Amino acid sequence: VVNDTGGSVAGGGVDASPAQAVVDEIKAGGGEAVACTDTVATAEGGAAIVQSALDHFGSVDILVHNAGNFRPEWFKDYTQKDYDEVVAVHQGGAFHVGRPAFAAMYDQGYGRVVLTSSICGTYGCPKNISYAVSKTAMIGFNNIIALEGAERNVKSNIILPAAVTRMAGEWDYSTYPPMNEDQVAPMVGWLSHESCSVSGEIYAAIGGRLARTYLMETRGVYEEEWTVDKVAARIDSIRDMTDPKHFPILPAGHDEHIKYSFEMGYGQMTRKAGQ
């Protein structure tokens, strides 16, 4: 199922031709495909997209959530309307399509989910508050799908792509090296394949470079009681990147984070009690 409303970069209008063009290309290559122009911005639209897959193919094995719109403006001037309508597509769409798709995958005991985020979310970029917030939200979606799908062979990962596509609008990329979708698609293909061996992870794809992106923490500093003055005095140690810590989402990064933090405190308390 190729879903695309065919609207403008800002999200306005409907045009079936972009989705149909991809369908025609897939069919010309010997594959099967159908076009769908329902919007991911509503629960009804998301359900219709998933139902289209079930009606035509009998199952939902792969979901690539790549829907997006883009309305750049400085944060101080951003309107509530533009914020809501961008978030509805990116963040809302992940839920509207992801929930029914995940339910089908969970029930059948197999699935692959690829969520499109952005370096604008992981690192930020000016004039993109709604886009950055929405793309960062994909990390939370990814974590939960990976955790809840683990026992049912449903894997979820994130792609941080950079390519000159319709979403690029009228930006000038003339001084950039080649950035096209063919440099991104193989990573998405592997993440959505049955042989994919990872879940809950994030991968960047830009200009021919593929890389894993992940969260790290400093080792941290323990004090039984903190004050503002103590924080100020020890801020360099708190920020010290020597021996950083990584807590993978699977099998239990949340619990490992808590365990590590508590063990640091217990260790300090035990040493103090033994003095």
N, C-alpha and C positions, 0 to 999 in steps of 0.2 A: 504494500500500500504506500503510494507516494502522496504524502499530505503537504499541500502548499496552497494557501489562499490566493497566492499570486499578487498580493497587494504591494504597495510601495514600501520602501525601506522604513518609513514611519509607521507602516501598518495599515494604511488606508486602501480601500478598494478591494475588489475580488476579480481575479483573472485566472481561468482554468488552464491557460496555455502553458505556464511553467511546469506544473505537475504533469500535464499530458505529454510534454516534450520529453520528460524523463521516462515516463511510461513507454513511450514509443522507442526510446533508445534501448531500454531493457528488453523489450520485445524483439527489437531488431537483432539483439545479441543472443536470442534464443531463450530468454527468461519469460516469466509471467509477472504482470503487474497491473494494478488498477490505480486510477487517480482519485483523490479525495480532497475536497476544498473546504471541509468543515474546519472551524477554528478551534485551536487548542485553548483559547482564552476563556471558554465556558466548560462546565462539567458535561453539558449535553454534547458539545462538539467533541470533547475528548472521548466520550463513550462511543460516539458515532464512528470515530476513526478506528478504535479497537474493534468495534462490531463489524466494520467493513472487512477487516482482516479475518475475523472468524467466519464471516459469511462466504468469503471468496476462497479462503485457504484452509479453514478448519481449525487453525491454532494461531497463537502469537508466540513466536520463538525469539524474535529480536525486536527491540525498540531502540531506535536512535532518536532522541529528543533534540532536534536541531532547530526548532521553530524560534523565530526571533523578530524583533523590530527594534528601532533605534531612533531616539529623539534627543540629540545632544543639546545641552544648555547648562549654563553655570548653576550650581546648586542654589545660590541665593535668588535666582530668577526662575527656578523650576516650578511648574504648575502641578497641582494635585492631579489634574486630569491626565497629563502626560505621564506622570509617575505611575498612576494606577493602571493605565492602559499598557505600558511597557511591562510592568511587573505581572500583569494578567497573562501575558503571552509567555514570557520566559519562566517565571516562578510558578504561576498558576498552571501553565501548560504542563509542567513537569508532574504536577499532581493530577490534573484532569485526564491526561493520557496515561501517566505512570501507574496510577492506582488500579484501573481496570486491566491494564496490560500485566502488571505484576500479579494481580489475582489469578489471571489465566495461567501465567507461567508457574506460579506456586502450585496450583491445582494439578498441572500436568507434570510437575517435577523437572522442569527444564526452562531456562531462559537466559537471555543475554541483554543487558541494558547498557546503552552508551549515552551519557548525558553531556551535552555541549556546554561547557563553561567558557571562560575567557581569562587571559592574563589581565584584562581590565578588572576582573573580579579579584584575582589572587594578588595583584600588585597595585591596582588602581590606575585610573587615568582621568584627567580633568574633564569636566562637562559631561559626565556619564553616570550620574548618581543612580538612576533607575536601572541602567544596564549593569553597573557594577554590583549593586545590591542583589539583583536577580541572579547574576552569574555566580556570585559567592554562595547563594542559597543552594546551588547544585551540589556543593560539598556535603551539606546536611542530608539532602535526598540520597546521594550516593552512599553515604555511610549506613543509613537505615536500610536501604534496599539490600546492600551487601550483607548486613548482619541478619536481617530477617529472611533473606533468601538462601543463606549458606547451606542450611540442611536440605534444601530442595533443588540444589544445583542451579540456582539463579544467581548469576554474577552481574555485578554492576561496576562500571568504571566511568571516568570522566575524560573527555578530550578537551584540550585547550588549543583550538586551531587558529591558524592565521593564514588566510588566503584571500585573494582578490576575487570576490564574488559579488552578487547583487547587493548584499548587505554592506559592501564597501562604499557604496554611494559614489559620490563625485570626488573623493579624496585623491590627491596626487601621489601615486606610487612610482613615479617615473625614476626616482633615484634609488629605489629598493631593488634588491636581488629578486629573482623569480619567486613568487609566492602564489602557488596555485593549488587547487583542490586535489590534484593527483599526488601532491606531497603529503596530504593529510589522510586521504582515503585508505591507504594500506593499514595504517594504525587502527582506524575505525573498523576495518574489515577483520583484523585479528582479534580485537576486543569483542567483536560480535560473533566470532566463530566458535564452534563447539570445542576447539582445541585451546581456547583461551584459558590460561592457568592462573589468572590473577583476579582479584575482586576487591572493591573498596579503594582502588588506586586512581591516580591522576596522571595523565600524560600530556605533555606539550608537543605540538607539531607546528613548526614554523620554518619556512625557507629551506626545507630539506633536513632540518635537525629534529630528531625525536628524543625526548627526555622524560624521565619520571619526575614529578613534582610532589613534594610531601611536606607535612608540618614537622617542625622540630621545636624542642624546648631546651633552654639552658638547663644545666644541672640543677640550678636552684639553690636557695639558701634557706635554712631553717632557723627560726627563732620561736621560742615558746610564746612570747608576747611581742607584738610589733607596735611601734609608734611611728609617726611621720618622720621624726628625727632619725630613727633607726633605718627606715627605708632610704632616706637621703644619704646616710652614712655608708650604706651597703649596696647602693644602686649599681655600682660597677661590678660587684660580685654577682648580683642578681642577673645582670646582663651578660656576664662572661660566657662566650660561646665555646670555651674549652670543654671538651667531653659532652657534646650535646646529646639529648635523649630523643628517641623516636618511638612512638607507641603505635604500631600498625593497627588499623581498624579491626582486622581479623587476626586472631580469633576474638580478642577482647581488649582493645586499646583503651576503652573507657575504664575498665577495671584495673588494667596495668598502670594507668596514670595515677589512680587513687592509691594503689598498692605501693608504688614507688614513693609517692609523697608521704604516705603514712610511715613507711619504713625509714625514711630520712628522719622524721620526727621521733619515732621510737628509738632509733639508734642514738640520736643526740640525748634523749632522756635517759637511756640506759647508761651511756657513758657518764652523764652527770651524776646519776645515782651511785655509780661505782667509785666515784672520786672520794 
